[in-house]
Structures are given as C-alpha cells and as structure tokens.
C-alpha cells in the first residue's frame, strides 16, 4: 500500500450541458518519503489535482487515500505551500507561522510554540525579519514564510502548488535548492505541481506529466536518478540530464499537439454590419424618428 493513493479519480465542474470533466481516471501512487513532481500545461487541471489531495475538493468518482484512509478534508497532516503565498498582511512573519502552530499544537505551551516558530523561521533564513509584515518582504521572502508555516505543523506530507512560479529566475533557483535542502532533513513525502521541467528534475525523484484537459489523465513517469544535492548549473553538463529533459519536453509537446488536433470548437458568429464614420443610422419603427451619429 502506497502512502498516497489516487485510484480511478475523476473530477468535473458544472452541471448538465455546462459540465466540464477536468480530470479523468487519475491513478497515482506515491511512497512514503518520495518526492514527486506533476508537470503540465497551464489549465490542464494540476491545481484541481492537488486540491483533491489537500482536501479542498472531493472526487466525483474514485478515491483519494492517505495512509490507507480516505481524505475527508484539510488537515495538519498535509502542509500546503500555495502559489500566491496566502499570508495574512496584518500579521508579522512570527504570527503567520504561529497560526499554523496554534492549529496543529493547540495544547502546546507558549514557550514550546515560541521555540517551534523560531526553529522554522530560522530554517528558511528569515530570523532577521521575524517581526516584519508581508508588505515589508520581497516575493521570495514571502514564499519562505509559506514554507516555514507549512513545515511548522510537522505534516506527514508537503504539498506545493507551483510555489515558485511568480518569482524571478535567480530567486526561483535559490529557493528550489533551499526547499530541497529542508526536505532532505527528514524527507517528508512531497508532491510538487509545476509547469517547469527543470524544476522537476532539480527537485523530484519522479516526474509525471499531466496531459492537457479536459478529461486530463497522467502520462508515463520519468525517473530522476541524479544524486542529491542537485545544482542545475552542474547537472546540465551531464548528457543524461539533457536526454531526460528532452524526453519530458518532447512528450509534453506531442500530447499538446495531439490535443489541439482533436479539439474542434464550432462558433456561431452574429451577423454584424459595420457602421461607417459620419453616416446616419435610422431607427426601425419610424423613419427618421431616431437619428444616431457615429
């Protein structure tokens, strides 16, 4: 039995003729301590997939199991790092992290909570900014707070929904390495959603493409066998890295092209007539009753 299981999962939005089946027959098994990256196009259903795991959504068909038990909603056993930081702007770094600790450890003493807050803020190198509010932080620093908040709950699994996509390339590369370094300390089970193949190679043990929706399904998995820690400037010299990267990208290009060639949209356009500048438009009920100048 895998640590996380998605068995024959399907999810749709809307009803009747407006119903759109976003995911179809998703089967995913992740072992304890494994780091898996789901890679796909924007709009393919990646966020829907991770929301099924974090308990914000429920499948229409199939089951989502964690440690053999159905996921019935959000819980402190799954720490989530969102794309948009999701920090409360009126709270300091300390208090944003404290919110998570209060939820996960309600009976802990004030001293125990203080120690845990400082431990995880230090882990993401933000001790110097612990009393600052989000508006006083850069984008990269805000995302570090999100990581600290998720880890402070000591979750069984870490879920990351494109956590670095809003950052510049330099900050993104730095945070990739830091997140992996933090993960390697206790190797919690981790699911990363990303649209960056290089990010998946640097961070994950396996990369699994999500085919374009609607009715998106998972493609074949690609094993990432490079030793850790991985530095992109080093491994990109390795022919095996170039081969793996090209394999994943070529697969995504292929399924993207196939999706476009099989998708037909019939549009019924209204019968519009152009109105020339300086001409008069006469009303229909009475001739010359209404005059409009354009």
ABEGO torsion letter per residue (X at the ends): XBABBBBGBBBBBEBEAABBBABBGBBBBBBBGBBBBBBBBBGAGAAAAAAAAAGABBBABEBBBBGGBBBAEBBAABBBBBAAGGBBAABBAAAAAAAAAAAABAABBAAAAAAAAAAAAAAAGAAAAAABBAAABBAAAAAAAAAAAAAAAGBABBBBBGAAAABBAAAAAAAAAAAAAAAAAAGBBBBBBBABAAAAAAABABBBBBBBOBGBBBBBBBBBABBOBBBAAAAAABAAAAAAAAAAAAAAAAAAAAAAAABBBBBBBBBBBBBBBGBBBBBAABBGABBBBX
